[in-house]
Amino acid sequence: MKTIQDVPMLLRREIEAKMIAPFYDAFVEEIGKERTDEIVRKVIADLARQAGAAMVKEKPEGKNVLTFFKESVTPRFAAGGALEPEYKELSDTRVLMDIKHCAYVQMYKDMGRADLGPLLSCQRDEFLFKGMDPRICFKRTGTIMEGNPVCDFCLELQNRHEG
């Protein structure tokens, strides 16, 4: 491994969570859970937007951003069996996908920090997509991390004309 990009995403999230957890707990003790969660959500959202913007720079010229998501982004998060995606629809303007298995859930449980999973992992998705392309509208009704049987993703590329 030569760069952080070579480290599987599941392992990266575990390392991050192990680093963040003691700080998170200390901040909860000092300023309360509500304010801590608010700050963490903002930081994670910013990091996810930056990650999305960096990833999309790798997209070949002329390739649709949703196709790029399926072919290049999802495999990074699914590496090593971390996710099991099932595509229900894939077009230039819409992706419907269910995640049927999520090893991130078990990783947080094994750490004894299932409480941090939604905050540190699941909430990133919307902001990652916005970082990739602000025209992506993301909807999800639930996650495995929250106890749902699947994580249901709906990404739609909106035609917004700037001007």
C-alpha positions, 0 to 999 in steps of 0.5 A, a space after each residue: 500500500 502506497 497511499 490511503 486510497 489503497 486501504 480498503 474503505 471498511 478498514 479506513 472507517 474502522 481506523 477513523 471510528 477508533 480515533 474519533 470515539 474517544 474524542 466524541 465521548 470527551 466532547 459529549 461529556 463536556 458539551 453534551 450529546 446534541 451539540 457534539 452530534 451537530 458538530 460531528 455531522 457538519 464535519 463528516 458532511 464536509 469531508 464527504 463533499 470533499 471526498 465526492 469532489 475528489 472522486 469525480 475528478 477521476 471520472 473519464 470525460 464524457 462518462 455519466 456521473 451515475 454510471 461512474 458511481 456504479 462502476 468506480 465508486 460503489 466498488 471502493 466501498 464494497 471492496 472485500 465484501 463490505 457491501 452487497 449492492 443489488 441494482 434495480 435500475 440504472 440509467 443516465 438519470 436514475 439509479 435504484 439500488 439496495 444494499 443487502 449486506 453491510 459489513 460496516 454495521 458489524 464493524 461498529 457493533 464489534 467495536 461496541 460503537 453501533 451508536 456511531 455508525 449512522 453518524 460516521 458512515 451512513 450520513 456521508 452518502 448524501 454529501 458524497 453524492 452532492 460533492 460528486 455532482 450537486 445535481 444528484 438528488 439522493 433519497 433513502 428510506 432506511 439503513 441496515 445500520 438503523 435496523 432496516 433489512 436493506 439500505 435503499 438508495 435512489 439517486 436521480 440526476 436533476 436537469 438544473 440549468 445554471 444561469 
